[in-house]
Amino acid sequence: MAGNAIEVRELGKRYALGRKLAAHVTLQETIAEKLRVRRVAPPPRQEVWALRDVSFDAGEGETLGVIGHNGAGKTTLLKILSRITQPTTGVSRTRGRVGALLDVGSGFHMELTGRENVFLNGTILGMTRKDIRRRYDQIVDFAGLERHMDTPIKRYSWGMHLRLAFAIAAHVEPEIMLVDEVLSVGDLRFREKCVGKMSELGREGRTVVFISHDLGSVNQVCRRAIWLEHGEIRADGPSGGVIDQYVRSSAGSAAQDEFEVSADGPVQLVSAAIVDDEGQVADTPRRDEPLTISVRFLLRERIPRIDVALSLTNQQGVQVLDQAWGVDTGNTLDAQQVPTEYEARLTIPPLLAAGDYIVGVWIGTPYDVLLDEQALRFRLWPRPDDRSKALERNRVVQPDVRWDVRAVDSTPAR
């Protein structure tokens, strides 16, 4: 269809679970496998669909957000659009040069300097050396790494990798820009620059597809959003309406969630809950009471200088709270024994408005992100004497205030 930069039709992606993948198999291993007497029947093959029957169009100059829980299929969708992964069923078409920022550092050579990697990564993304030279100063200025461009990037922090990767991808002048959740590892000022750059690309007539758990940024950058759930499109429409549906989808559920413990990763989220003063789950937290968020996590490795941050996002996609234990308090967690389970509690005074909220959990160090998840969705209920429309008011805060309304002596008409 003319005018569309992206066309997706009945897209599906299937993965096999537990399948052993090898870089190569020798002839001896192949013969041995054929001759081996199987005493036990092989287990049935298990499969999972990361995407199933996904169809949509994105027009030229459209900014499209993709939201959903971890494992909903968002990253798989972008990998298919960028031709990194082939779909199992269906087709996807893109028109024009694609600039993708999916995995920080992909296309970088760790032994080369930042300057050399700009030319290497730019070439991979389809730029000529003449184009790279013309845009080099803009890339370096945007990344803010002037002093480090002659340093091998193996000495860069994770955040410096991100800044350079985004700067290169954004200045390729792509017709289509694909951006995954990697912006979560950047500092606040750089995230604002990235959001502004994506908005600028949209105004220039370029197509932007943006994945993020930061619903406020999605609402700011994207006029339209798609909500993926279990690999399927749950909603597609104006960003504000889709985000509202997404946040409200778990309204009325218990304010507690537990997570399956696996053996992977240095940090594992165990549980998240809204609790009372005694540590018991508060199924119906109210806006006129202090709100306490409890998060339990398992630390498997001795990692110095760990920070724990909790955020709250309301049903309009506005992040109303972002507090970090460590950065904001001057504390730091240095585990002496591992594995150890920790509990982090954050108590908020009764300021928030009634409505639906998402709790985000971030655990990391100044150099790396260990965990970044949406851990819990819950409803903050109004007071019993609030009017029935209390949950429908678009307020960020709703503190107890004092009113004084009375009649005064009227001034004679002039």
Helices and strands as residue ranges (DSSP letters): E 4-17, H 27-35, E 46-59, E 63-67, H 74-81, E 89-94, E 98-101, H 114-124, H 129-143, G 146-148, G 153-155, H 158-170, E 176-179, G 181-185, H 188-203, E 207-211, H 215-221, E 224-229, E 232-238, H 239-248, E 256-258, E 267-275, E 291-299, E 307-314, E 319-325, E 340-348, E 355-364, E 369-380, G 390-392
